[in-house]
Amino acid sequence: MPAKILVVDDNEINLKLLTKVLEMGGYQVITARSAKDAIQLIQENRPNLALLDVMMPDMDGYELCSTLRQPPIHAAFPIVMLTALNDERERSLALKAGANDLWGKPFEMDEMRSRLEALLKK
């Protein structure tokens, strides 16, 4: 059974690109364009990992990550934040929110696949 990965991004192009890359890697992909949709999809689909864009309207990725780690959801799966602002401040915010990692955009596809495999083996 392929691992289920939830991708949350308000940008349709980013969603399509990540979906295509992940599906080519053999993953099942679930997409959401908002934090509200992501929370509902997590409860319905129980993903093995989530990729969250940082900059989204209404609730940013850090807030969503923090919400997922709190009751009643208590998400135990790995969460990776995706951002164009890849610096130490962003990394610190991601880790404080409960993320397992922060990846800067654009990212190299082979490295992304290797990192996904490592996170999914934990």
N, C-alpha and C positions, 0 to 999 in steps of 0.2 A: 504494500500500500504506500503510495507516495506521500511525502510529508505535505501538510497543508500550510501554506504561507499566506497570511493576510497582508495586503499592501494597502496603505492608507495615504492618499495624496489627493488634493483638490485639483491637480493639473491632469487633464485627460491624457495628454501626450506622455507624461511620466508614467501614468498607470499602464498605458498600452505597452510602452517600452519594457518596463519591469515585468509585466505579465508575459510578454513574449520570451524574454531572456529566461525567466524562471521556468516556464513551461518547457522550453528547449532543454533545460536541465533536469527535467523529469518531475518537477514539483506540481502539485495542485495549487492553483492560485485563486484567492478570494480577494475582491477589491472593494474598497469603500472610498467615497469622496468626501466624507466628513467624519468627525469624531463620533457623532451620534450614530451614524450608520455602522461604524466600526464596532462600537459597544454591542449593538444588536447582533451583528454577524459573529462576534466572538462567542456570545452566549449560545447561538444557534449551531455554529460550526466547529467549535473547539480547535482552533488552529494550533500548529506545532511551533510557530514562530510568527512574529509580526514585524513588518517594516513600516515605520511611521515617519512621514514627512514632518519636519519641524514647523515650517511656516504654512499654517492653514487658517482660514477664517473661523470665527466663533470659538474654537478651542484649539490652541496650538498643540504640537506633538508632545511637548513636555507635560502639559496639563493632561493630555490623554494618557500618556504613559503612567503618570502618577495616579490617575483615576483607576487604571487597569490593575495596579498593584494593591489597591485598597479594597476593603470590604464593600460590597458583597462579591465582587468579581474575583479578587485574589489571583490574578493571572500568574501562573507559575512558568509559562513558556518564555523563551528568550524574546526580548524586544530590542530592535535596532532602530536608532534614530537616523534619518537621512537629512543632510543639510548642505546648503551651498556655503554656509559660514563655518568652515571647519577649523576651529581654533581651540585653545585650551579652555576658554570660558564656556564655549558651547559643549565641549566634552564634559566639563564639570557639571553643567546644568543637566545634561542627559543622564549622567550617573546618579545625581541627586534625585532625579525623577524616577529612577528605578530601571533605567535602560541597561542592557548588557554591553552595548557598544554604540558608537557614533561613527557613521561613514560619511565622508565628504563627497559631494557631487562635483563633477562627474566622477564615477568610480570605474575602475578597471574590472571588466566582467569576470576574468579568471580568478582574480583576487576575491571578488564577491562570492563566487561559487565556493571557493576554499573556505572562506569565513563562515558561510552558511552551513557547510558540512560540519565544521568544527562546533558551531553553536548547537546544531541539531543532535550531535552525539553526546552532549552533556546530559 
